[in-house]
């Protein structure tokens, strides 16, 4: 770049839009939003607010929280109670602030944040209580980061692949679905996480429109969403590596090693490989069979893993801490003290 532009190299980047980047001695990178999370906690949960400082929580949401239209205020008395208890607390503003963290470095709050986003126009008591629960959870776990390993074999994602004797790839995706968990529509929540260099680069928690007839169909639909994102990332990766090279090929990403998609449903894995139409799968919409074609074209392969190693599990449901914490610990790491000390000397270089 210096041959074309006049520039000055000032060293490694430290800050980018409220995200701190720290480069380890071995070349690994940590990316976190500790400062930003403390900022929103101070903004929405200071001691001066009517609702006060929420108690610390071990889970991102209450275990009994279910998003539903039934949560909406039903009486004038209930609306008055909400107004008196949470005066000055904007659900839309708070959720927007949480989404910025959830979509960047804190996928552990993605599920509950997306559910609360649906309640912004008319939140009920259960929704506000769930919001304060999220803040209490962030109070308990404010200082966690994503890690991109210099030695990829040391990352938890690759260790999971080794456990099941699965050949790894540059891009590894996890997909999970909760079948018909919406009490209002019967739709299913799908979620995925995509890792590159052992670190999370994309996560999603969404509720596709179709109402599916089985858990296998729900998982297959979730795998389709993950597969589409992986194909996009494969193309992006190829552009970074090959754009401008003499042997650049528009379809070049299809020649690389298939990416790995990890699913905890055996039927989904089998449907991705078996073109036979049966009474149990003939109703599945053709667009979801994008998965089959991509497997045939060697863009990615679906591999089965146990639910205990399904890192996308927390994108589809809320569980007690004993079940969700193992996924949390393999997606995020606690920020070392040396990184926190690093803040004071580099905060001016944002």
N, C-alpha and C positions, 0 to 999 in steps of 0.2 A: 504493500500500500504506500510505503514511503517513496517508491519510485514514481508514483503518480500524483500523490498529494503531499503537501507540506504538513508534517505532523510531528508531534513530540511524544515519545513513549514515556508515560508517567508511572509505570508499574502495574501490578495487578489491580483489578477493580475491587472495590470494597462494598459499595452500596449501589443499589438500583431500585428506585421507587419503593422505598421503605423495606427493602429486603437486604439483609446483610449477607455478604459472601466472604467466606474465609477459606483460604487455601492452606491445606496441611503440608507438612514437609515432604510427604511422599507423593504429593500431587493430587490427593483427594480434595474434594470441595464440600463445604457445608453451606447450606442456604437456609436462613431462618428469618422470622418476622417477630422476634421477641419484643422488640421495642414497640412495634405497631400494636401487638396484642395488649401490651401494658397500657398503651395509649387509649385503646377503645374501652378497656376495663375502667380506666380512670374517667373516661367520658360518660359512660353509661351506668357505672356502679360506684361512684364516689360515695364517701360517707355522708355527703350532704343531700343525697337523693332521698325521696320519700320511702323507697323500698330498701335502702341501705345496701351494705356490702353483702352479696349472697354467700352462703356457706360453701366451702369447697366440696366438689363432687368428684367421684371416681369414674363416672360414665358421661358421655357427651349429652345425653338426654335422659329424662325420667324413664324408667323401665316400662311404665304403664302408659307412656304417651303414644297416642295414635292420632294422626291427623285425620280430621273428618269435618264435614260441614256441620255436624252436630255440636262442634266446639264453639260455634258462633254464639254471641250473646242472644238470649231468648226473651229477656224481660228488661224493662226500664231499670229495675232494681239492680240487675246484673251489670248493665252498662254504667250505672252510677258507681257501683263498687269498683269497676275497672278504672273509671276516671279518677276516683279518690285514691286508689292504691298506686296507680301508675301514671299519675299526672306528669306530663313532660317527657314521658318515654315513648318515642316513636318506634313502632315495630318495623316500619319500612326502613327507617334510617339505621336502626341497630342491625337488621338482617343484611342490609347492603354492606355495612362495615364487616360483618362476619364473613360474608361471601368472598370478600377480597382475600381474606386469610385462607378460607377453605379451598379456594380455587388455585392458590399458589403454593403454600407450604403446610397447610393443616387439613389434609383429607379426612382426618378423624372426626371433624365436625360437619362434613359435607352433607351427610344424610339429614341430620336434624335441621341444618340451615336451609336446605331446599324445601323441607316440609313446612318450616315456619314462613318461608317466602310466599307460600300459597295463602297464608292467613293475613297478609299485610293489610288488605282492604277492610277487614272487620275482625280483628283478633279477639278471641275470648280469653277467659281466665286461665284455662289450661295452656293456651298458647303463650301467654305472658309468663306463666310459671315455668314453662319449658325454656323460654328465652333466658330467664334468670338462672336456670339450671346450667345452660351452656356457659354463661359467664362464670358460674361457680366452678365448672370443669376447667375453664381456661385459667382461672386463678390457681388451680391445683397443678396444671401442666402448661405454664406459659413459655417455658424455655426448651423447646424441642425443634429439631432441624431435619431437613432432608440431607442425605449424604450420597455423593457420587464418588464411588471408589476408584482409586487409581488401579488397584488390583481387583478386577471384577470378581474373581473367584472367591474373594472374601465376603462378598455382599450376601445378605440373607436370601435375596431372590435366587441367586445362583446356587446357594446351598440347598434350597428347596428343590431345584431341578436335579441336583446331584442325588438327593435323597430318593427320588423316583427314577433315577437313571435316565433322565431326559437330556438330550443334547441341547445345550443352550444356544441362544442367538443374541445379536446386539440389542434387539427389542423384545421384551418379554411382557406379556399381558396377562392379567388375572380378571376373570369375569364371574359374577355371581348374581343371582336373582331370587327375590322373595315372591313366591307365587300368590297372586290375588290378595295382597295385603291391604289394598285400599277398600275400606268398608262401604264407600259411597259408589264406586264404579266397578269393583272387582278386578281392577287392573293390577299389574305386578310391577314392583320396583326393581329396576336393573341397575347394576353398578359395575364399574371396571376401574382398574389401575394399570397404567403402562409405565414400565421401568426401562431406562437406558443407563448403562454404566452403573447398574445397581441402584440408581436413584429414581424417584418418581418424577415423571415429566407430564403426566396427564391423569386425571381422575374424573369420574362422572357418576352421578346418582340421579337417575331419571325414571319416569314412568311412561313407557311407550303406550300409544293409544290402543292398540288391539287388546281385547280381553281374550286371554289364552285358555285352552281347555286342559292343560296339564302342566306340571312342574317342568317336564322335559322341554315342552314348547317354550315356556318362559325362559329357561336357560339358553335355549337355542337362539331365541330372539336377542337375549343379552349378548351372546357370543357374536351375533351379527353386528351389533353396535360397536363392540370392541374391535372386531375384524376390520370394519371400515376405518376406524381411527388408526389402527396399526398400518394399514395400507397407505394412509396419508403420511404417516411418519416414515415409512420405508421410502416413499418418493422423496420426502424432504431430506432424509439422510443421504440418498443417492445424489441429490442436487448439490448438497454441501461438498461431497467428495469428488464429483465428476464434472460438474458444470464448467464448461470452458476447455475440458480436456479433448484431445483429438479423438479418442475412442468413446466419447459421450454417446449414449444411446437413449432415446426417449423412453424405451421400455426396459431400460437397464436394471431397474429395481427388481424385476421378476427373475433375474438370473442369480441373485444372491441367495444365501441360505434362508429357507423359510423361517419366519418368526415363530416363537412359541406362544401359544395361548393356553393358559392353564384353567381348567374347568373342573368343578367338583361334582359333575353329573355324568355318569357313564353313558346314558342314552344320548345326550347331546354330542359326545365324542363320536359315537357310532353313527349318528345321523349325518355327521359331517363327511363321513367316508362312504356310506352306503347309499347308492342312488335308487334302491328299490323302494317303490311306493307301496305303503301298507295302509291298513285301515286306521292305524294309530298315528300316521304322519301325513296322510293325504290332504288334510284340511289346512296344513301350514301354508301360509301365503308364499307365493313364489319369490318375493323379494328377500325373504329370510334365507332362501337357498343360495344366496350370494356366498354364504359360508362354504357350501359344497364346491362351488366353482373356484373359489380362492384356494381351497385345499388342493383341488385338482391342478391348479396353475402354480402350485408351490409358493404361494405368497405367505401362507402360514399353516401351521398344523395345530390341531387341538389335542391336548394331552390331559389325562385325568390326574387329579390330585385329591387328597382327602380334605374334608371341610376344615379340619384343624389347621391346614396350611393355606387356606384360601384367603389371601390378603385383601380381597375386594369385599369380604363379608361385611365389614363395617360400613360399606356404602349402600347397603340394602336393608339394614335393620339395626335396632339397638339391642344390645345384649348386656348381661351382667359383666362386671369388670374382669372376672376370672376367665371369660371366654374372649373378650375383645382385646384385652391387654397384650396377649401374644402377637396379634396382628399389628397392634400399635407399635410394639417394640421392634418389629421387623420392617416397618415403614419409616419410622422416625427414630432419631437418637437424641439423647439428652445433650444439650450444648455444653461442651467442656468449659471449665472456668477460664482457661487461657483465651477462649474466644470471647467471653464476656468482657475480659480485661482489654481485649483488642478494640472494643467499641470506643473507649475514651480517646484513643489516639488517632482514630480514623473517621470519627463522626463528621469532621469538617470536610471530608473528601467525598461528600454525597454527589 
